[in-house]
Amino acid sequence: MGDSGYAPQDHLASSLGRHDATYVPGHDLGVIRLRPGTRRLRIGMAVASSLLVLTACGGPASQAIPTPASGGLIGAPPHLSGSPKPTASTAAANPKATIAVKGVKTPSPARATSHGDAPVPVTALTKIGGCQVFPPNNPWNEKVSKLPVNPNSAAYIASIDSTKQFLHPDFGSNPTYGIPYTVVPRSQPFVPITFNAYGDESNPGPYPVPLNAPVESGSDRHVLVVDSGNCHLYEMYDAQRAGGGWECASGAVFNLNSNALRPEGWTSADAAGLPILPGLALYSEVAAGAIDHALRFTVQDSQNGWISPATHQAGSANTALPPMGLRLRLKASFSLAGFHGEALVILTALKTYGMMVADNGSSWYVSGDTDPRWNDNDLNQLKTVPGNAFEAVETGPIQH
């Protein structure tokens, strides 16, 4: 492919780094480190004894989970087939029932700045499988070009720059690069889900995940599924097939029609407790000429706090490090003259909507979907954008 956006060593560093940060590997403070190349259990030391037992569908729910719905397939191979029929266990689980919500909080309809200005205008144009990806006033869809600069911006940028200094597309034309996702129809059967690490912070199964759903390459092994009728997003971390269902470290369900967040302190398939899919640069959007939402990116080290809509931390007590959920934007003064194609669309979005710290990994790595149509030569332009071209914006207090 020549000098493409993809390099095997970059992908390895990013995937391993997201959950093996300098201070805190993974989603929690205590984990078992294994040598590179060994499958990691990533079990919190404080709760190791309870987590060593596989818990089927463990943990309370934070979203209502109805049945999936009709739709095509986006961001993955042709429509998946051959999934099993519902079993007695899945039928008994009654996926049509609404699961009680525990500790769900909803952000305000429009976020005002800390200076008391009028709420920042927001929009939401992204649709996947016919579903709008969150309401127009959701933080992911918020325009942040007019928000005030965070007073700790310089320290945050310097800390991220200390390990890498340039933006990097964590996706490209290589079919094993990026994060794949699948849209399933209403008829998609629900299958059992078991958790081997964070069941107490996961939405219990069953989930409508095809047994041949695409899994992200690398150690993170994310699986993302959109139910296109009820517009629910199912995401799993460290997922693998297990008999007639799936086993994973953690799982989260998001209602794409709601602004409800996960309970404070809960992880998701991402360390920040955020959904992954809404933060991906999608080839379909870029090809259409615009990205109308914030993007997801990783930093090597983070502090032990989060800013809404994030709900979870995976860092240290160093307050110079960025918290999960921190929003950065490309400075208005940074010239886009000379940029073209896919890179120009992405950089324009970063000026308007910015990007959120979502996980520990290689610094400045921006996430995108798996699609062989990405133009690596275009994406390589992103590698010339320095970290100091960004600034952190004020979107709310840090929670602990």
C-alpha atoms as one frame of an Amber mdcrd trajectory, in Angstrom:
protein
   0.000   0.000   0.000   2.999   2.254   0.163   2.973   4.982   2.795  -0.537
   4.335   4.047  -2.419   5.331   7.168  -1.943   1.769   8.377   1.127   0.274
   9.959   0.908  -3.051  11.819   3.095  -1.805  14.636   0.911   1.301  15.052
  -2.201  -0.824  15.381  -0.566  -3.087  17.936   0.668  -0.165  19.989  -2.729
   1.474  19.928  -4.728  -1.628  20.784  -2.484  -2.774  23.609  -1.980   0.741
  24.876  -5.670   1.519  25.257  -5.952  -0.880  28.146  -2.326  -0.991  29.279
  -1.746   2.651  30.184   1.395   3.634  32.061  -0.489   4.086  35.307  -3.611
   2.013  34.942  -3.865  -0.847  32.459  -7.433  -1.305  31.419 -10.643   0.079
  32.807  -9.817  -0.316  36.487  -6.984   0.476  38.860  -5.762  -3.044  39.581
  -5.214  -5.588  36.861  -3.083  -8.606  36.117  -0.389  -7.765  33.581   0.640
 -10.532  31.208   3.500 -10.451  28.765   2.777  -9.112  25.245   0.966 -11.556
  23.041  -0.740 -13.309  25.949  -4.510 -13.008  26.312  -5.143 -10.723  29.286
  -7.764 -11.450  31.930  -7.799  -7.745  32.959  -9.462  -8.523  36.243  -9.671
  -5.838  38.962  -7.508  -6.986  41.828  -9.908  -5.608  44.413 -12.681  -7.832
  43.101 -10.638 -10.650  41.606 -12.220 -13.356  43.686 -15.711 -12.562  42.448
 -14.694 -11.884  38.890 -12.860 -15.157  38.389 -16.221 -16.841  38.089 -17.905
 -16.211  34.746 -21.142 -14.388  35.378 -23.823 -14.774  32.770 -25.544 -11.500
  32.085 -24.159 -10.066  35.303 -24.793  -6.563  36.582 -27.786  -4.245  36.505
 -28.875  -2.455  33.373 -28.606   1.217  32.582 -30.781   1.287  29.449 -34.036
  -0.235  28.282 -33.399  -3.088  25.845 -36.171  -3.989  23.391 -35.877  -6.326
  20.432 -33.756  -5.448  17.384 -35.196  -4.248  14.111 -34.845  -4.304  10.337
 -32.050  -2.735   8.380 -29.046  -3.332   6.191 -25.398  -3.756   7.014 -22.996
  -0.838   7.248 -19.283  -0.840   7.839 -18.898  -4.617   7.595 -19.054  -7.476
   5.058 -22.363  -8.390   3.326 -25.380  -9.195   5.481 -24.640 -11.722   8.169
 -26.566 -14.943   8.059 -26.708 -18.266   9.823 -27.306 -16.936  13.319 -29.024
 -19.417  15.629 -32.701 -19.402  16.417 -33.671 -18.093  19.859 -33.066 -20.719
  22.519 -35.200 -21.491  25.540 -32.809 -19.472  27.677 -33.012 -16.410  25.468
 -36.783 -16.693  25.243 -36.980 -16.920  28.994 -34.935 -13.750  29.211 -37.784
 -12.008  27.362 -35.756  -9.469  25.357 -38.957  -7.563  24.584 -39.278  -6.591
  28.214 -37.999  -3.263  29.431 -35.161  -3.636  31.913 -35.203  -1.282  34.877
 -32.818   1.645  34.720 -30.374   2.066  37.564 -28.755   5.418  38.217 -29.292
   6.753  34.712 -28.738  10.460  34.342 -29.620  12.712  31.447 -27.570  15.755
  30.414 -29.295  19.092  30.022 -30.894  19.783  26.619 -28.312  22.388  25.634
 -25.048  23.115  27.406 -24.409  26.747  28.339 -20.829  27.957  28.672 -19.272
  28.602  32.049 -19.553  32.315  31.341 -23.340  32.219  31.263 -23.620  32.646
  27.512 -26.553  31.318  25.507 -26.596  27.538  24.946 -24.341  26.426  22.133
 -26.315  25.438  19.004 -26.289  21.729  18.263 -27.292  19.506  15.375 -27.516
  15.807  14.576 -27.446  14.587  11.015 -25.725  11.227  11.373 -27.942   8.213
  10.712 -26.971   4.552  10.848 -29.417   1.888   9.757 -32.100   4.569   9.590
 -31.492   5.581  13.215 -30.412   9.081  14.154 -27.338   8.739  16.354 -28.600
  10.427  19.520 -30.847  13.512  19.736 -29.712  16.856  18.297 -28.858  18.175
  21.768 -26.622  15.236  22.690 -23.007  16.171  23.605 -21.668  14.082  20.702
 -23.590  16.369  18.328 -22.627  19.624  20.017 -20.726  22.254  18.080 -17.857
  23.406  20.266 -16.210  26.009  18.050 -17.495  28.837  20.290 -16.903  27.278
  23.713 -14.327  28.924  26.031 -10.863  27.402  26.340 -10.359  25.157  29.363
  -8.009  26.880  31.868  -5.880  23.707  32.014  -5.679  23.354  28.236  -1.938
  24.010  27.943  -1.088  21.398  30.584  -3.359  18.802  28.992  -1.927  19.323
  25.506   1.650  19.206  26.824   0.979  15.921  28.628  -0.447  14.311  25.488
   2.422  15.696  23.404   4.958  14.176  25.793   4.528  10.763  24.133   3.483
  11.636  20.558   3.253  14.977  18.841   1.066  14.468  15.783  -2.445  13.372
  14.938  -2.738   9.831  13.605  -5.636   8.080  11.834  -6.295   4.800  13.643
  -8.006   3.429  10.522  -7.275   3.014   6.835  -7.799   0.856   3.772  -6.390
  -2.282   5.404  -9.465  -4.448   6.181  -8.060  -5.387   9.589  -7.680  -1.752
  10.638 -10.262   0.489  12.275 -13.315  -0.571  14.267 -16.030  -2.483  12.369
 -19.732  -2.319  13.130 -22.837  -4.138  12.015 -26.498  -3.217  11.521 -28.934
  -6.069  12.179 -32.620  -6.506  11.243 -35.588  -6.778  13.602 -35.547 -10.543
  13.167 -31.988 -10.913  14.498 -32.052 -13.536  17.305 -30.833 -12.606  20.762
 -27.984 -14.762  22.084 -26.528 -15.305  25.578 -23.781 -12.935  26.747 -21.386
 -13.813  29.574 -18.920 -11.451  31.224 -15.497 -12.389  32.573 -14.443  -9.074
  34.133 -16.904  -6.177  34.413 -20.299  -7.862  34.647 -21.288  -5.632  37.574
 -20.911  -2.577  35.303 -22.415  -4.165  32.186 -25.887  -4.363  30.704 -27.013
  -7.987  31.034 -27.691 -10.024  27.917 -28.999 -11.436  25.771 -27.868  -9.194
  22.876 -28.854  -9.436  19.182 -25.259 -10.117  18.105 -24.755 -12.452  15.112
 -22.335 -15.274  15.802 -20.263 -14.140  12.817 -20.291 -10.429  13.715 -17.017
  -8.695  12.803 -14.587  -8.288  15.702 -12.016  -5.497  15.874  -8.483  -6.723
  15.234  -5.940  -6.350  18.005  -6.363  -6.892  21.724  -9.400  -4.664  22.303
 -11.672  -6.912  20.215 -14.644  -4.550  20.178 -17.938  -5.716  18.681 -20.501
  -3.013  17.773 -24.053  -3.817  16.687 -26.890  -1.430  15.809 -30.481  -2.641
  16.060 -32.050  -0.626  13.260 -35.714  -0.806  14.276 -35.601   0.047  17.971
 -32.423   2.063  17.473 -30.345   0.525  20.232 -26.578   0.212  20.115 -24.901
  -2.874  21.630 -21.156  -2.708  22.267 -18.794  -5.316  23.736 -15.151  -5.191
  24.780 -12.678  -8.095  24.506 -15.357 -10.213  22.836 -15.119 -13.764  21.544
 -17.544 -16.480  20.520 -18.672 -18.776  23.317 -20.872 -21.642  22.181 -24.172
 -20.232  20.975 -23.375 -16.747  22.257 -20.534 -14.423  23.220 -18.155 -13.934
  26.124 -16.679 -10.498  26.788 -15.071  -8.381  29.476 -17.816  -5.747  29.420
 -20.928  -4.830  27.483 -23.042  -1.707  27.165 -26.366  -0.846  25.550 -27.266
   2.685  24.435 -30.663   3.955  23.333 -29.881   6.093  20.272 -33.094   8.061
  20.845 -32.072   9.081  24.366 -29.504  11.283  26.084 -29.332   8.970  29.105
 -25.797   8.238  30.299 -24.397   5.234  32.097 -24.371   5.381  35.918 -21.514
   7.374  37.433 -18.438   5.184  37.827 -19.536   2.618  35.232 -17.354   1.646
  32.318 -18.695   0.575  28.899 -16.915  -1.094  25.998 -14.650   1.966  26.280
 -12.710   2.996  29.386 -14.522   6.360  29.554 -17.977   4.755  29.773 -18.803
   6.318  26.406 -20.319   4.666  23.347 -17.752   3.969  20.625 -19.753   4.082
  17.396 -20.888   7.748  17.656 -17.228   8.821  17.832 -15.961   7.000  14.744
 -15.028   8.783  11.543 -17.288   6.926   9.115 -16.260   6.490   5.508 -19.859
   7.039   4.388 -19.950  10.453   6.089 -16.567  11.527   4.784 -17.475  10.438
   1.260 -20.639  12.545   1.544 -18.510  15.560   2.473 -19.199  16.198   6.180
 -18.900  14.729   9.670 -21.516  16.250  11.982 -20.358  14.920  15.355 -17.341
  14.729  17.632 -14.718  12.048  17.129 -13.179   9.553  19.533  -9.442   9.574
  20.297  -7.004   8.021  22.746  -4.238   9.311  25.005  -1.436   7.287  26.551
  -2.070   8.517  30.096  -5.142  10.005  31.732  -6.095  11.264  35.176  -8.500
   9.568  37.563 -11.523  11.672  36.692 -14.078  12.170  33.964 -16.138  14.932
  32.355 -19.712  14.240  31.268 -20.815  12.516  29.053 -18.009  10.187  30.211
 -18.775   8.214  33.393 -15.585   6.299  34.176 -11.862   6.850  34.704  -8.779
   4.722  34.103  -5.957   6.979  35.209  -3.729   8.364  37.943  -3.902  11.265
  40.408  -1.814  13.500  38.111  -4.106  16.462  37.378  -1.923  17.604  34.478
  -3.174  14.592  32.543  -6.430  14.802  30.584  -9.553  13.320  32.171 -11.820
  10.948  30.270 -14.411  12.864  28.278 -12.171  15.914  27.831 -13.118  17.684
  24.605 -10.437  19.081  22.316 -10.953  21.162  19.191  -8.636  22.103  16.357
  -7.788  25.778  16.816  -9.573  28.248  14.560  -6.163  29.733  13.762  -4.878
  26.473  12.293  -4.977  26.872   8.517  -6.590  24.117   6.459  -5.146  25.529
   3.253  -3.432  22.751   1.315  -5.416  19.935   2.903  -7.756  18.031   0.628
 -10.024  15.014   0.319 -10.825  12.857   3.323  -8.344  14.618   5.609  -9.967
  17.988   4.935 -13.413  16.668   5.879 -12.054  15.211   9.133 -10.104  18.347
  10.071 -13.129  20.528   9.389 -15.139  18.382  11.798 -12.387  18.683  14.404
 -12.685  22.465  14.230 -16.461  22.385  14.580 -17.195  19.386  16.813 -13.790
  18.446  18.199 -12.878  15.068  19.690 -13.252  13.375  23.083 -10.774  11.422
  25.211 -12.339   7.960  25.222  -9.634   5.496  26.249  -5.984   4.970  27.096
  -3.892   4.125  24.050  -1.476   5.736  21.638  -1.740   9.503  22.005  -3.518
  11.478  19.279  -4.919   8.344  17.611  -8.316   9.211  16.097 -10.747   6.348
  15.509 -12.582   5.439  12.322 -14.587   2.546  10.938 -13.241  -0.441   9.040
 -13.682   0.204   5.333 -11.346  -0.742   2.455 -12.426   2.392   0.558 -10.428
   4.744   2.796  -7.770   6.625   0.819  -4.540   6.209   2.776  -2.763   8.963
   0.869  -5.499  11.388   1.913  -5.446  10.177   5.509  -1.676  10.559   5.724
  -2.193  14.318   5.695  -3.544  14.021   9.237  -0.095  12.932  10.394   1.216
  16.447   9.682  -1.158  18.098  12.179   0.717  18.786  15.443  -0.838  18.253
  18.839  -0.278  21.895  19.749  -2.751  22.831  17.019  -5.477  21.653  19.448
  -6.909  23.222  22.577  -9.132  21.827  25.320 -12.524  23.464  25.722 -14.663
  23.955  28.809 -17.594  21.503  28.836 -18.114  20.854  32.542 -16.495  19.898
  35.848 -14.304  16.867  36.420 -16.060  14.103  38.360 -14.306  11.579  40.595
